[in-house]
């Protein structure tokens, strides 16, 4: 099978532990785009504004799937796909009783909103300069919400919150729940995922899932890695993801340039 499309998650996959794309990875991806005509797509949990800086670094003019599939943009930055949350779900999530050390993050089309600014935001988004707007959620009235993200270093509290949402009579049938990390619980509207949105944009571009190879490291990559022709899990990937997809190949870690080395092997060393 000759692959025509490469899809990559960002954090823990394309980006190393410093949240950067290594020079080796940049060079490799530019080569497969220019020499082999490969379509390179980013599929990330990050906001479009945040993720687009990495597309520019790679010189890739292609689709960008963001916020776990709630948005997809073309190479001109135009929205192709948009999956917004219903207002009743937004209201129900905002009304949840959240423990103080859990950071609540909301993505809308135009930005990122929090009630409390955390210094670690700067390290995570240093490449893009993307930063949150600090607001009072009691008066938050945005209608174009893409996703909620709850973050805490206390994994047990995140797991407890997940159970609470899954047991909520209003929420349990109306949302998709996933995680890019064990400390990060992400909520989108029902039936939204990177995998589903990938299929939508591949259909638009005349490509097939069977012609696609994808790389990821978190549970929010599970469906994407399971529906493409070849789904690769990073060596540093979530143990939950590895358990969920026991037949998927595990490659080197992101700090070992695992994705770039794999791409170089199949596209440039033939």
MIDOSE-1310 file (N, C-alpha, C; in nm, 2 decimals, decimal comma, always signed):
residues 270
xxxx	+0,08/-0,12/+0,00/+0,00/+0,00/+0,00/+0,09/+0,13/+0,00; +0,07/+0,21/-0,09/+0,14/+0,34/-0,10/+0,06/+0,44/-0,03; +0,11/+0,50/+0,08/+0,03/+0,60/+0,16/+0,05/+0,73/+0,09; -0,06/+0,81/+0,09/-0,07/+0,94/+0,03/-0,09/+1,05/+0,13
xxxx	-0,13/+1,01/+0,25/-0,16/+1,11/+0,35/-0,10/+1,07/+0,48; -0,04/+1,17/+0,55/+0,02/+1,15/+0,69/-0,06/+1,24/+0,78; -0,11/+1,18/+0,89/-0,18/+1,26/+0,99/-0,11/+1,25/+1,12; -0,09/+1,36/+1,19/-0,01/+1,36/+1,31/-0,07/+1,44/+1,42
xxxx	-0,08/+1,39/+1,54/-0,11/+1,46/+1,66/+0,01/+1,55/+1,69; -0,01/+1,65/+1,78/+0,10/+1,74/+1,81/+0,18/+1,70/+1,94; +0,12/+1,73/+2,06/+0,19/+1,71/+2,18/+0,21/+1,56/+2,21; +0,34/+1,53/+2,24/+0,37/+1,39/+2,27/+0,39/+1,31/+2,14
xxxx	+0,37/+1,37/+2,03/+0,39/+1,30/+1,90/+0,48/+1,37/+1,81; +0,43/+1,48/+1,74/+0,51/+1,56/+1,66/+0,60/+1,65/+1,74; +0,55/+1,70/+1,85/+0,63/+1,79/+1,94/+0,70/+1,71/+2,04; +0,83/+1,75/+2,07/+0,90/+1,68/+2,18/+0,86/+1,72/+2,32
xxxx	+0,93/+1,68/+2,42/+0,89/+1,71/+2,56/+0,91/+1,86/+2,59; +0,98/+1,93/+2,50/+0,99/+2,08/+2,52/+0,88/+2,15/+2,44; +0,79/+2,08/+2,39/+0,68/+2,13/+2,31/+0,72/+2,20/+2,18; +0,83/+2,14/+2,12/+0,89/+2,19/+2,00/+0,90/+2,09/+1,89
xxxx	+0,90/+2,13/+1,76/+0,93/+2,03/+1,66/+1,08/+2,04/+1,63; +1,15/+1,92/+1,64/+1,29/+1,92/+1,62/+1,33/+1,95/+1,48; +1,45/+2,00/+1,46/+1,50/+2,03/+1,32/+1,49/+1,91/+1,23; +1,53/+1,80/+1,29/+1,53/+1,67/+1,21/+1,39/+1,64/+1,16
xxxx	+1,29/+1,66/+1,25/+1,15/+1,63/+1,21/+1,10/+1,73/+1,11; +1,14/+1,86/+1,13/+1,10/+1,96/+1,03/+1,15/+1,92/+0,89; +1,28/+1,89/+0,89/+1,35/+1,86/+0,76/+1,28/+1,73/+0,69; +1,25/+1,63/+0,77/+1,19/+1,51/+0,72/+1,06/+1,54/+0,66
xxxx	+0,97/+1,61/+0,73/+0,84/+1,63/+0,68/+0,84/+1,72/+0,56; +0,93/+1,82/+0,56/+0,94/+1,91/+0,44/+0,98/+1,82/+0,32; +1,07/+1,73/+0,34/+1,11/+1,64/+0,23/+1,00/+1,55/+0,18; +0,92/+1,49/+0,27/+0,82/+1,40/+0,21/+0,71/+1,48/+0,14
xxxx	+0,69/+1,61/+0,19/+0,59/+1,69/+0,12/+0,64/+1,73/-0,02; +0,77/+1,78/-0,03/+0,82/+1,83/-0,15/+0,87/+1,72/-0,25; +0,93/+1,61/-0,20/+0,98/+1,51/-0,29/+0,88/+1,40/-0,32; +0,79/+1,37/-0,23/+0,69/+1,26/-0,25/+0,55/+1,31/-0,27
xxxx	+0,52/+1,44/-0,25/+0,39/+1,49/-0,27/+0,29/+1,44/-0,16; +0,34/+1,41/-0,04/+0,25/+1,36/+0,06/+0,17/+1,48/+0,12; +0,04/+1,45/+0,15/-0,04/+1,54/+0,22/-0,02/+1,53/+0,37; +0,02/+1,63/+0,43/+0,05/+1,62/+0,58/-0,05/+1,70/+0,65
xxxx	-0,12/+1,63/+0,74/-0,23/+1,69/+0,82/-0,20/+1,68/+0,97; -0,23/+1,79/+1,04/-0,22/+1,79/+1,19/-0,36/+1,77/+1,24; -0,37/+1,68/+1,34/-0,49/+1,66/+1,41/-0,46/+1,66/+1,56; -0,51/+1,77/+1,62/-0,47/+1,80/+1,76/-0,59/+1,84/+1,85
xxxx	-0,56/+1,83/+1,98/-0,66/+1,88/+2,08/-0,64/+2,03/+2,10; -0,53/+2,09/+2,05/-0,51/+2,23/+2,06/-0,61/+2,31/+1,98; -0,62/+2,44/+2,01/-0,70/+2,53/+1,93/-0,64/+2,56/+1,80; -0,72/+2,59/+1,70/-0,67/+2,62/+1,56/-0,56/+2,73/+1,57
xxxx	-0,59/+2,84/+1,64/-0,50/+2,95/+1,64/-0,36/+2,91/+1,70; -0,37/+2,82/+1,80/-0,25/+2,77/+1,86/-0,17/+2,67/+1,77; -0,24/+2,58/+1,70/-0,18/+2,48/+1,62/-0,13/+2,53/+1,49; -0,19/+2,64/+1,44/-0,15/+2,68/+1,30/+0,00/+2,72/+1,29
xxxx	+0,06/+2,77/+1,40/+0,20/+2,81/+1,39/+0,29/+2,69/+1,36; +0,25/+2,57/+1,40/+0,33/+2,45/+1,37/+0,32/+2,41/+1,22; +0,20/+2,43/+1,16/+0,18/+2,41/+1,02/+0,28/+2,50/+0,94; +0,29/+2,63/+0,99/+0,38/+2,72/+0,92/+0,52/+2,68/+0,93
xxxx	+0,56/+2,63/+1,04/+0,70/+2,58/+1,06/+0,73/+2,47/+0,97; +0,63/+2,39/+0,93/+0,66/+2,27/+0,85/+0,64/+2,31/+0,70; +0,59/+2,42/+0,67/+0,57/+2,46/+0,53/+0,46/+2,38/+0,47; +0,36/+2,33/+0,55/+0,26/+2,24/+0,50/+0,13/+2,33/+0,47
xxxx	+0,09/+2,32/+0,35/-0,04/+2,38/+0,31/-0,15/+2,27/+0,30; -0,21/+2,25/+0,41/-0,30/+2,13/+0,41/-0,41/+2,16/+0,51; -0,50/+2,06/+0,54/-0,60/+2,07/+0,64/-0,54/+2,06/+0,78; -0,61/+2,13/+0,87/-0,57/+2,12/+1,01/-0,70/+2,09/+1,09
xxxx	-0,69/+1,98/+1,16/-0,80/+1,94/+1,25/-0,76/+1,98/+1,39; -0,85/+2,06/+1,46/-0,82/+2,11/+1,59/-0,93/+2,08/+1,69; -0,89/+2,11/+1,82/-0,99/+2,09/+1,93/-1,05/+1,95/+1,92; -0,97/+1,85/+1,90/-1,02/+1,71/+1,89/-1,13/+1,68/+1,79
xxxx	-1,12/+1,75/+1,68/-1,22/+1,73/+1,57/-1,34/+1,82/+1,57; -1,35/+1,91/+1,66/-1,46/+2,00/+1,66/-1,44/+2,11/+1,54; -1,32/+2,13/+1,50/-1,30/+2,22/+1,39/-1,20/+2,15/+1,29; -1,22/+2,19/+1,16/-1,12/+2,16/+1,06/-1,11/+2,28/+0,97
xxxx	-0,99/+2,32/+0,94/-0,97/+2,43/+0,85/-0,89/+2,39/+0,73; -0,90/+2,46/+0,62/-0,82/+2,44/+0,50/-0,69/+2,52/+0,50; -0,61/+2,51/+0,40/-0,48/+2,58/+0,40/-0,49/+2,73/+0,40; -0,61/+2,78/+0,37/-0,63/+2,93/+0,38/-0,68/+2,97/+0,51
xxxx	-0,70/+2,88/+0,60/-0,75/+2,91/+0,74/-0,90/+2,92/+0,74; -0,97/+2,88/+0,64/-1,12/+2,88/+0,63/-1,18/+2,76/+0,70; -1,28/+2,78/+0,78/-1,35/+2,66/+0,85/-1,42/+2,57/+0,75; -1,38/+2,45/+0,75/-1,45/+2,35/+0,66/-1,56/+2,27/+0,74
xxxx	-1,52/+2,24/+0,87/-1,61/+2,16/+0,96/-1,61/+2,23/+1,09; -1,73/+2,24/+1,15/-1,75/+2,30/+1,28/-1,86/+2,22/+1,36; -1,82/+2,18/+1,48/-1,91/+2,10/+1,56/-1,92/+2,17/+1,70; -2,02/+2,26/+1,71/-2,04/+2,34/+1,83/-2,12/+2,27/+1,94
xxxx	-2,10/+2,30/+2,06/-2,18/+2,24/+2,17/-2,32/+2,31/+2,18; -2,42/+2,23/+2,22/-2,55/+2,29/+2,24/-2,55/+2,37/+2,37; -2,63/+2,48/+2,37/-2,63/+2,57/+2,48/-2,67/+2,50/+2,61; -2,76/+2,40/+2,61/-2,79/+2,34/+2,73/-2,68/+2,26/+2,79
xxxx	-2,59/+2,21/+2,70/-2,47/+2,13/+2,75/-2,37/+2,23/+2,81; -2,35/+2,34/+2,74/-2,26/+2,44/+2,79/-2,30/+2,49/+2,94; -2,43/+2,51/+2,95/-2,49/+2,56/+3,08/-2,47/+2,45/+3,18; -2,49/+2,32/+3,15/-2,48/+2,21/+3,24/-2,34/+2,19/+3,29
xxxx	-2,24/+2,20/+3,20/-2,10/+2,19/+3,23/-2,05/+2,31/+3,32; -2,10/+2,43/+3,29/-2,07/+2,54/+3,37/-2,13/+2,53/+3,51; -2,24/+2,46/+3,53/-2,30/+2,45/+3,66/-2,25/+2,33/+3,74; -2,16/+2,25/+3,69/-2,10/+2,14/+3,76/-2,02/+2,20/+3,88
xxxx	-2,02/+2,13/+3,99/-1,94/+2,17/+4,11/-1,80/+2,11/+4,09; -1,71/+2,20/+4,06/-1,57/+2,15/+4,03/-1,48/+2,18/+4,15; -1,39/+2,09/+4,18/-1,30/+2,11/+4,29/-1,20/+2,22/+4,26; -1,16/+2,30/+4,36/-1,08/+2,42/+4,34/-0,95/+2,40/+4,26
xxxx	-0,89/+2,29/+4,27/-0,76/+2,27/+4,21/-0,77/+2,21/+4,07; -0,89/+2,21/+4,01/-0,92/+2,17/+3,87/-0,94/+2,29/+3,79; -0,85/+2,31/+3,69/-0,86/+2,42/+3,60/-0,96/+2,40/+3,49; -1,06/+2,49/+3,48/-1,16/+2,47/+3,37/-1,12/+2,56/+3,25
xxxx	-1,12/+2,50/+3,14/-1,07/+2,57/+3,01/-1,18/+2,55/+2,91; -1,22/+2,66/+2,84/-1,32/+2,66/+2,74/-1,26/+2,71/+2,61; -1,28/+2,63/+2,50/-1,24/+2,68/+2,37/-1,36/+2,72/+2,29; -1,35/+2,84/+2,23/-1,45/+2,89/+2,13/-1,38/+2,91/+2,00
xxxx	-1,46/+2,95/+1,90/-1,39/+2,97/+1,77/-1,28/+3,08/+1,77; -1,31/+3,18/+1,86/-1,21/+3,29/+1,86/-1,11/+3,29/+1,97; -1,12/+3,19/+2,06/-1,02/+3,19/+2,17/-1,03/+3,09/+2,28; -0,96/+3,11/+2,38/-0,95/+3,02/+2,50/-0,98/+3,10/+2,62
xxxx	-1,07/+3,04/+2,71/-1,12/+3,11/+2,83/-1,10/+3,03/+2,95; -1,05/+3,10/+3,06/-1,03/+3,04/+3,19/-1,07/+3,14/+3,30; -1,09/+3,09/+3,42/-1,12/+3,18/+3,53/-0,99/+3,22/+3,60; -0,89/+3,13/+3,59/-0,76/+3,16/+3,66/-0,65/+3,13/+3,57
xxxx	-0,55/+3,23/+3,56/-0,44/+3,21/+3,48/-0,33/+3,13/+3,55; -0,27/+3,03/+3,49/-0,17/+2,95/+3,55/-0,04/+2,97/+3,47; +0,07/+2,99/+3,55/+0,20/+3,01/+3,48/+0,24/+2,91/+3,38; +0,20/+2,78/+3,41/+0,25/+2,67/+3,31/+0,19/+2,69/+3,17
xxxx	+0,08/+2,77/+3,16/+0,03/+2,80/+3,03/+0,14/+2,85/+2,93; +0,23/+2,93/+2,99/+0,33/+3,00/+2,91/+0,43/+2,90/+2,85; +0,47/+2,80/+2,92/+0,56/+2,70/+2,88/+0,50/+2,61/+2,77; +0,38/+2,57/+2,79/+0,31/+2,49/+2,70/+0,28/+2,55/+2,56
xxxx	+0,26/+2,68/+2,56/+0,22/+2,76/+2,44/+0,33/+2,86/+2,40; +0,45/+2,83/+2,44/+0,56/+2,93/+2,41/+0,58/+2,95/+2,26; +0,57/+2,84/+2,18/+0,59/+2,85/+2,03/+0,49/+2,94/+1,96; +0,36/+2,93/+2,00/+0,26/+3,00/+1,94/+0,22/+3,14/+2,00
xxxx	+0,26/+3,15/+2,13/+0,22/+3,27/+2,20/+0,07/+3,27/+2,23; +0,00/+3,16/+2,21/-0,14/+3,15/+2,24/-0,17/+3,16/+2,39; -0,26/+3,25/+2,43/-0,28/+3,27/+2,57/-0,43/+3,28/+2,60; -0,48/+3,24/+2,72/-0,62/+3,24/+2,76/-0,67/+3,38/+2,79
xxxx	-0,80/+3,40/+2,78/-0,87/+3,52/+2,83/-0,92/+3,48/+2,97; -0,89/+3,56/+3,07/-0,94/+3,54/+3,20/-1,08/+3,60/+3,22; -1,18/+3,52/+3,25/-1,32/+3,57/+3,26/-1,39/+3,51/+3,38; -1,50/+3,56/+3,41/-1,59/+3,51/+3,51/-1,69/+3,42/+3,44
xxxx	-1,68/+3,29/+3,47/-1,77/+3,19/+3,41/-1,92/+3,21/+3,45; -1,94/+3,28/+3,56/-2,08/+3,31/+3,60/-2,15/+3,40/+3,50; -2,07/+3,48/+3,43/-2,13/+3,57/+3,33/-2,09/+3,53/+3,18; -2,03/+3,42/+3,17/-1,98/+3,37/+3,04/-2,10/+3,35/+2,95
xxxx	-2,11/+3,41/+2,83/-2,23/+3,40/+2,74/-2,19/+3,36/+2,60; -2,07/+3,30/+2,58/-2,03/+3,26/+2,44/-2,12/+3,14/+2,40; -2,16/+3,15/+2,27/-2,24/+3,04/+2,22/-2,16/+2,95/+2,13; -2,05/+2,99/+2,08/-1,97/+2,91/+1,99/-1,86/+2,83/+2,06
xxxx	-1,91/+2,75/+2,16/-1,81/+2,67/+2,23/-1,78/+2,54/+2,16; -1,65/+2,51/+2,15/-1,60/+2,39/+2,08/-1,58/+2,28/+2,18; -1,51/+2,31/+2,29/-1,49/+2,20/+2,39/-1,46/+2,26/+2,53; -1,48/+2,18/+2,63/-1,43/+2,20/+2,76/-1,31/+2,12/+2,79
xxxx	-1,22/+2,17/+2,87/-1,10/+2,09/+2,91/-1,08/+2,11/+3,06; -1,08/+2,00/+3,14/-1,06/+2,01/+3,28/-0,92/+1,95/+3,31; -0,84/+2,03/+3,38/-0,70/+1,99/+3,40/-0,66/+1,99/+3,55; -0,60/+1,89/+3,60/-0,55/+1,88/+3,74/-0,44/+1,78/+3,74
xxxx	-0,34/+1,81/+3,83/-0,23/+1,71/+3,85/-0,28/+1,59/+3,93; -0,39/+1,61/+3,99/-0,45/+1,50/+4,07/-0,54/+1,41/+3,98; -0,48/+1,30/+3,94/-0,55/+1,21/+3,84/-0,68/+1,16/+3,90; -0,67/+1,13/+4,03/-0,80/+1,07/+4,10/-0,91/+1,17/+4,09
xxxx	-0,88/+1,30/+4,10/-0,99/+1,40/+4,10/-1,04/+1,41/+3,95; -0,95/+1,39/+3,86/-1,00/+1,40/+3,72/-1,09/+1,27/+3,69; -1,05/+1,16/+3,74/-1,13/+1,04/+3,72/-1,26/+1,05/+3,79; -1,26/+1,11/+3,91/-1,39/+1,13/+3,98/-1,48/+1,22/+3,90
xxxx	-1,43/+1,33/+3,84/-1,50/+1,42/+3,76/-1,56/+1,35/+3,64; -1,48/+1,27/+3,58/-1,53/+1,19/+3,46/-1,65/+1,11/+3,50; -1,64/+1,04/+3,61/-1,75/+0,95/+3,65/-1,88/+1,04/+3,67; -1,85/+1,16/+3,73/-1,97/+1,25/+3,76/-2,04/+1,29/+3,63
xxxx	-1,96/+1,32/+3,53/-2,01/+1,36/+3,40/-2,08/+1,24/+3,33; -2,02/+1,12/+3,34/-2,08/+1,01/+3,28/-2,22/+0,97/+3,34; -2,23/+1,00/+3,47/-2,35/+0,97/+3,54/-2,46/+1,08/+3,54; -2,42/+1,20/+3,48/-2,51/+1,31/+3,47/-2,62/+1,28/+3,37
xxxx	-2,75/+1,28/+3,41/-2,86/+1,25/+3,31/-2,86/+1,33/+3,19; -2,82/+1,46/+3,20/-2,83/+1,55/+3,08/-2,70/+1,53/+3,00; -2,59/+1,51/+3,06/-2,46/+1,51/+2,98/-2,43/+1,38/+2,92; -2,46/+1,27/+2,99/-2,41/+1,14/+2,95/-2,44/+1,09/+2,81
xxxx	-2,55/+1,14/+2,76/-2,59/+1,10/+2,62/-2,56/+1,20/+2,52; -2,51/+1,32/+2,56/-2,49/+1,43/+2,47/-2,35/+1,48/+2,45; -2,25/+1,41/+2,51/-2,11/+1,46/+2,49/-2,02/+1,34/+2,46; -1,91/+1,38/+2,41/-1,80/+1,28/+2,39/-1,69/+1,32/+2,49
xxxx	-1,64/+1,22/+2,56/-1,54/+1,24/+2,67/-1,41/+1,17/+2,62; -1,30/+1,24/+2,63/-1,17/+1,18/+2,60/-1,06/+1,25/+2,68; -0,94/+1,21/+2,65/-0,83/+1,26/+2,73/-0,70/+1,26/+2,64; -0,63/+1,38/+2,64/-0,50/+1,38/+2,57/-0,39/+1,33/+2,67
xxxx	-0,42/+1,36/+2,80/-0,33/+1,31/+2,90/-0,42/+1,26/+3,02; -0,36/+1,19/+3,11/-0,44/+1,14/+3,22/-0,49/+1,26/+3,31; -0,42/+1,37/+3,30/-0,45/+1,48/+3,39/-0,54/+1,58/+3,32; -0,59/+1,54/+3,20/-0,66/+1,64/+3,12/-0,79/+1,57/+3,06
xxxx	-0,91/+1,61/+3,11/-1,03/+1,55/+3,07/-1,10/+1,65/+2,97; -1,13/+1,60/+2,85/-1,18/+1,69/+2,74/-1,32/+1,65/+2,70; -1,41/+1,75/+2,68/-1,55/+1,72/+2,66/-1,59/+1,80/+2,53; -1,64/+1,72/+2,43/-1,70/+1,78/+2,31/-1,84/+1,74/+2,29
xxxx	-1,91/+1,79/+2,19/-2,04/+1,74/+2,16/-2,04/+1,60/+2,12; -2,15/+1,53/+2,12/-2,17/+1,39/+2,09/-2,12/+1,36/+1,95; -2,05/+1,24/+1,94/-2,00/+1,19/+1,81/-1,90/+1,27/+1,74; -1,82/+1,35/+1,82/-1,71/+1,43/+1,77/-1,58/+1,36/+1,81
xxxx	-1,49/+1,34/+1,71/-1,35/+1,29/+1,74/-1,26/+1,33/+1,62; -1,13/+1,31/+1,64/-1,04/+1,34/+1,54/-1,06/+1,24/+1,42; -1,09/+1,11/+1,45/-1,12/+1,01/+1,35/-1,23/+1,04/+1,26; -1,34/+1,09/+1,32/-1,46/+1,12/+1,24/-1,44/+1,24/+1,15
xxxx	-1,37/+1,34/+1,20/-1,35/+1,46/+1,13/-1,24/+1,43/+1,02; -1,15/+1,35/+1,05/-1,05/+1,31/+0,95/-1,12/+1,25/+0,83; -1,21/+1,16/+0,85/-1,28/+1,09/+0,74/-1,36/+1,19/+0,66; -1,42/+1,29/+0,73/-1,49/+1,40/+0,65/-1,40/+1,47/+0,56
xxxx	-1,29/+1,51/+0,61/-1,20/+1,60/+0,52/-1,13/+1,52/+0,41; -1,10/+1,39/+0,44/-1,04/+1,31/+0,34/-1,14/+1,28/+0,23; -1,26/+1,27/+0,26/-1,37/+1,25/+0,16/-1,38/+1,38/+0,08; -1,37/+1,49/+0,14/-1,37/+1,62/+0,06/-1,25/+1,63/-0,03
xxxx	-1,14/+1,58/+0,01/-1,02/+1,59/-0,07/-0,99/+1,48/-0,17; -1,08/+1,38/-0,16/-1,07/+1,27/-0,26/-0,97/+1,16/-0,21; -0,94/+1,16/-0,08/-0,85/+1,06/-0,03/-0,92/+0,95/+0,05; -0,86/+0,84/+0,07/-0,92/+0,73/+0,15/-0,85/+0,71/+0,28
xxxx	-0,92/+0,66/+0,38/-0,86/+0,62/+0,51/-0,75/+0,52/+0,49; -0,77/+0,43/+0,40/-0,68/+0,32/+0,37/-0,55/+0,37/+0,31; -0,55/+0,49/+0,26/-0,42/+0,55/+0,20/-0,35/+0,64/+0,30; -0,40/+0,63/+0,43/-0,35/+0,73/+0,53/-0,28/+0,66/+0,64
xxxx	-0,17/+0,72/+0,69/-0,09/+0,67/+0,80/-0,10/+0,78/+0,91; -0,12/+0,74/+1,04/-0,14/+0,84/+1,14/-0,06/+0,80/+1,27; -0,02/+0,91/+1,34/+0,06/+0,90/+1,46/-0,01/+0,97/+1,58; +0,00/+0,90/+1,70/-0,06/+0,96/+1,81/-0,01/+0,90/+1,94
xxxx	-0,05/+0,96/+2,05/+0,00/+0,92/+2,18/-0,10/+0,91/+2,29; -0,22/+0,97/+2,27/-0,32/+0,98/+2,38/-0,45/+0,92/+2,34; -0,54/+0,90/+2,44/-0,67/+0,84/+2,42/-0,75/+0,92/+2,32; -0,73/+1,05/+2,30/-0,80/+1,13/+2,20/-0,76/+1,10/+2,06
xxxx	-0,65/+1,01/+2,05/-0,61/+0,97/+1,91/-0,66/+0,83/+1,88; -0,73/+0,76/+1,98/-0,77/+0,62/+1,96/-0,85/+0,59/+1,83; -0,96/+0,67/+1,81/-1,04/+0,64/+1,69/-0,96/+0,66/+1,57; -0,89/+0,77/+1,56/-0,81/+0,81/+1,44/-0,71/+0,70/+1,41
xxxx	-0,64/+0,64/+1,51/-0,54/+0,54/+1,49/-0,60/+0,41/+1,45; -0,73/+0,39/+1,48/-0,80/+0,26/+1,45/-0,86/+0,26/+1,32; -0,89/+0,38/+1,26/-0,96/+0,38/+1,13/-0,87/+0,40/+1,01; -0,75/+0,44/+1,02/-0,66/+0,47/+0,91/-0,60/+0,34/+0,86
xxxx	-0,53/+0,35/+0,75/-0,46/+0,23/+0,69/-0,35/+0,18/+0,79; -0,28/+0,27/+0,86/-0,18/+0,23/+0,95/-0,18/+0,33/+1,06; -0,19/+0,29/+1,19/-0,20/+0,38/+1,30/-0,08/+0,34/+1,39; +0,01/+0,44/+1,42/+0,13/+0,42/+1,50/+0,12/+0,49/+1,63
xxxx	+0,15/+0,42/+1,74/+0,15/+0,47/+1,87/+0,29/+0,51/+1,92; +0,31/+0,63/+1,97/+0,45/+0,67/+2,01/+0,49/+0,59/+2,14; +0,62/+0,57/+2,15/+0,67/+0,49/+2,26/+0,64/+0,55/+2,39; +0,63/+0,68/+2,39/+0,59/+0,76/+2,52/+0,44/+0,77/+2,53
xxxx	+0,36/+0,70/+2,45/+0,22/+0,71/+2,45/+0,15/+0,66/+2,58; +0,03/+0,70/+2,59/-0,05/+0,66/+2,71/-0,06/+0,50/+2,72; -0,05/+0,45/+2,84/-0,06/+0,31/+2,86/-0,21/+0,27/+2,83; -0,30/+0,36/+2,86/-0,44/+0,33/+2,83/-0,46/+0,31/+2,68
xxxx	-0,39/+0,40/+2,60/-0,41/+0,39/+2,45/-0,35/+0,26/+2,40; -0,23/+0,22/+2,45/-0,16/+0,10/+2,41/-0,25/-0,02/+2,45; -0,32/-0,02/+2,56/-0,40/-0,13/+2,60/-0,53/-0,13/+2,51; -0,58/-0,01/+2,47/-0,70/-0,01/+2,39/-0,67/-0,05/+2,25
xxxx	-0,55/-0,04/+2,20/-0,51/-0,07/+2,06/-0,39/-0,17/+2,07; -0,41/-0,29/+2,12/-0,30/-0,38/+2,14/-0,23/-0,43/+2,01; -0,30/-0,42/+1,90/-0,24/-0,46/+1,77/-0,17/-0,36/+1,69; -0,18/-0,23/+1,74/-0,11/-0,12/+1,67/+0,04/-0,12/+1,71
xxxx	+0,12/-0,09/+1,61/+0,27/-0,09/+1,63/+0,31/+0,03/+1,71; +0,40/+0,01/+1,80/+0,46/+0,11/+1,89/+0,59/+0,14/+1,84; +0,62/+0,27/+1,82/+0,75/+0,32/+1,76/+0,83/+0,39/+1,87; +0,94/+0,45/+1,83/+1,02/+0,53/+1,92/+0,95/+0,65/+1,98
xxxx	+1,00/+0,70/+2,08/+0,94/+0,82/+2,15/+0,96/+0,95/+2,07; +0,88/+1,05/+2,11/+0,89/+1,17/+2,05/+1,03/+1,24/+2,06; +1,09/+1,22/+2,18/+1,22/+1,28/+2,20/+1,33/+1,20/+2,12; +1,29/+1,09/+2,07/+1,39/+1,01/+1,98/+1,35/+1,04/+1,83
xxxx	+1,26/+1,14/+1,81/+1,22/+1,17/+1,67/+1,15/+1,05/+1,61; +1,07/+0,97/+1,69/+1,01/+0,85/+1,64/+0,93/+0,86/+1,52; +0,85/+0,97/+1,51/+0,76/+0,98/+1,39/+0,85/+1,01/+1,27; +0,94/+1,10/+1,28/+1,02/+1,14/+1,16/+1,11/+1,02/+1,11
xxxx	+1,16/+0,94/+1,21/+1,24/+0,83/+1,16/+1,16/+0,73/+1,09; +1,03/+0,71/+1,14/+0,94/+0,61/+1,07/+0,91/+0,66/+0,93; +0,88/+0,79/+0,92/+0,84/+0,85/+0,79/+0,96/+0,84/+0,70; +1,08/+0,87/+0,75/+1,20/+0,87/+0,66/+1,22/+0,72/+0,61
xxxx	+1,19/+0,62/+0,69/+1,21/+0,48/+0,66/+1,12/+0,44/+0,54; +0,99/+0,48/+0,56/+0,89/+0,43/+0,46/+0,88/+0,52/+0,33; +0,92/+0,65/+0,34/+0,90/+0,73/+0,22/+1,04/+0,77/+0,16; +1,15/+0,78/+0,23/+1,27/+0,84/+0,18/+1,38/+0,73/+0,17
xx	+1,36/+0,62/+0,22/+1,47/+0,51/+0,22/+1,42/+0,39/+0,14; +1,32/+0,41/+0,06/+1,27/+0,30/-0,02/+1,37/+0,25/-0,12
